[in-house]
Amino acid sequence: MTPPLAPALFVAAALWAAAPAFPQTGAAPVNGFPATSAAAPPLVLQRAPPDDRPLDEWLALRGREVALGARGRQVVAPDMILVAPVVGRYAEALVYDDVGADPRPDAADPLAPLRGFVPADALETVVAAAATRQVVMVNEAHPVPQHRAFTLQLLARLRALGFTWFAAETLFEEDTALQRRGYPVAGTGAYTSEPVYGDLVRTALRLGFHVVAYDSPPGIDLDPRERLQAANLAERILKADPHARIVVHAGYGHIAKWVRPGSIIPMAIRFRELTGIDPYTVDQAHMTERSRPEVEEPLYRAVTRHEALTRPTVFVNEAGHPWSSNPAMYDAVVFSPRSEYQQGRPTWLRMGGLRQPHPLSPDVCAGARACLVRARYAAESADAVPVDQVLVVAGAPVPALVLPPGRFQVTVEGPNRSTLRAFTLEQPHG
């Protein structure tokens, strides 16, 4: 998938000076949403198991982009939208995700759909609705780890309501030791090498959820994929426990409960047909930031112009029911706040106080032109998915790690997975 590493390193060295400047403070560039994925997520979203060389992969992709000239960004974008978040380059992922995105003009009265609705905390609203539901399905846009952070914060609250199963689209069936081990490793899933997704799975295990894979094998067409996802949820959970309460974290339109006639039928509809259970569906993939305001959903752009969202937000009517662009499709639509950067990291990564920044030394790369700083729990194995990791590039401000309380083993890796240094750190409470 990538060219030889040595030429990539040569080209990438020039690229560091010429690359777009992604923000260290203030408002960040933002996320892309494939226009087709409201009904049918693209097939490209299934990836092969990673080999845990994210720095090398990022360098090679950036090198390939430069080597290909004007068409380079378009060529590498499908891979870079997934690699960039793994190395903590969230804003960069959104730029690549928006390659080819068309501007979305404002409506004459852009806030009209929300007339009669007021903002409310999305976490509290979803939890209140979940109290009377057996299955909750939450989606994400795959290049946007902020959506994973929302589900992570939901888990403890849903566990307290009696939810005991967590199903994630990303997981590979081959990691049969996941539940026993208690944390993800490099080959656990398609997207779990991204630290926020890894910690979502880790948090579910820590809270006592039964964690289950339900996706189809890679390469299967969309219609059989949707059918098999639904069948796996029924077979692997409800067959043994018909009253099981389940949290499902999926991508894009897999959780849609309505589609236009003639469209591929999503997993959520197939699940309802198989089981008779109407899942409570929470959409995050539409009302979310992108790399440029002009390509965002016009309603999201209008809302964020009108008021600064500081937390995931839904809009509710007098009866307390959340707004949805199509209530038959999604029960609630979350408006994610725009990313604000402090110490080189988005503040949403603090997850409402679950994590705090930990500054790094200016010479953390030990003289290398680029390094990847990776923080794993000290009690976990060397192949565990890091709780956080961040790419550091010479000449740019050094971003902080953002970690929960605990003891961490930190490795600083250079190209070809060379270890530049290693140290332990204690992240205090509060």
Beta strands, then each sheet from edge to edge (+ up, - down):
strand 1: 26-27
strand 2: 118-121
strand 3: 135-140
strand 4: 165-168
strand 5: 210-213
strand 6: 246-251
strand 7: 280-283
strand 8: 313-316
strand 9: 332-333
strand 10: 340-342
strand 11: 345-346
strand 12: 356-358
strand 13: 370-377
strand 14: 388-393
strand 15: 401-403
strand 16: 406-413
strand 17: 419-427
sheet 1: 1+ 10- 11+
sheet 2: 2+ 8-
sheet 3: 5+ 4+ 6+ 3+ 7+ 9+
sheet 4: 12+ 15-
sheet 5: 14+ 13- 16+ 17-
end
